[in-house]
Amino acid sequence: MTRKALKASQRETVQFEAEWTRSKLAELLDRLYVVEQLYYLSLSETDAREPFEKALRRLGEDGKQISEEATVWGLGKLSQPSEALIGLRLTA
């Protein structure tokens, strides 16, 4: 594989990882917004505490699931830069 083809392949990998991460982040932010609204509601209404606690637990489970998916896709820990991005920088 030529250097140009290798760079193009790495670029596609980085673009996929960035889009996947952006999509998952958007999903989590939507869920976080719901949890926030339930929190404020639970401050004034005791009936809303149980749904808030369930939603908060679910948010944690969603975070774990996304982290596991990242591992399956080979993205590594989401708090670390991807290996593809590091490789792209090294070949530049």
C-alpha positions in Angstrom: 0.0 0.0 0.0 1.4 3.4 -0.9 1.9 6.1 1.6 -0.9 8.1 0.0 -3.4 5.2 0.2 -2.3 4.5 3.8 -3.0 8.1 4.7 -6.4 8.0 3.0 -7.3 4.8 4.9 -6.2 6.3 8.2 -8.2 9.5 7.4 -11.3 7.4 6.8 -10.8 5.6 10.1 -10.4 8.8 12.0 -13.5 10.3 10.3 -15.6 7.2 11.2 -14.4 7.3 14.8 -15.1 11.0 15.1 -18.6 10.6 13.7 -19.3 7.6 15.9 -18.1 9.5 19.0 -20.1 12.6 18.0 -23.3 10.6 17.6 -22.9 8.8 20.9 -22.1 12.1 22.7 -25.3 13.6 21.2 -27.3 10.6 22.5 -25.8 11.0 26.0 -26.5 14.7 26.1 -30.1 14.2 25.2 -30.5 11.7 28.0 -28.6 14.0 30.4 -31.1 16.8 29.6 -34.0 14.5 30.6 -32.2 13.5 33.9 -31.6 17.2 34.6 -35.3 18.0 34.2 -36.3 15.1 36.4 -33.8 16.3 39.0 -35.4 19.7 39.2 -38.9 18.2 39.2 -37.9 15.8 42.0 -36.8 18.8 44.2 -40.4 20.0 44.4 -42.3 16.8 43.9 -41.5 13.7 45.9 -43.3 11.5 43.3 -40.6 12.4 40.8 -37.7 11.0 42.8 -38.1 7.4 41.8 -38.2 8.2 38.0 -35.2 10.5 38.5 -33.2 7.8 40.3 -34.1 5.3 37.6 -33.1 7.7 34.8 -29.8 8.5 36.5 -29.0 4.8 36.8 -29.9 4.3 33.2 -27.6 7.1 32.2 -24.8 5.3 34.0 -25.6 2.1 32.2 -25.7 3.9 28.9 -22.3 5.3 29.6 -20.9 1.8 30.3 -22.5 0.4 27.2 -21.0 3.1 25.0 -17.6 2.5 26.6 -18.0 -1.2 25.8 -19.0 -0.4 22.2 -15.9 1.7 21.8 -13.8 -1.2 22.9 -15.5 -3.5 20.4 -15.0 -1.0 17.6 -11.4 -0.7 18.6 -11.6 2.9 19.7 -10.1 2.2 23.1 -10.9 4.3 26.1 -13.0 7.3 25.0 -11.0 9.5 27.3 -7.8 8.8 25.3 -7.0 9.9 21.8 -7.7 7.2 19.3 -4.8 5.1 18.0 -5.7 6.0 14.4 -5.5 9.7 15.2 -2.1 9.2 16.8 -0.9 7.1 13.8 -2.2 9.8 11.4 -0.1 12.4 13.3 3.0 10.2 13.1 2.7 9.7 9.4 2.1 13.4 8.7 
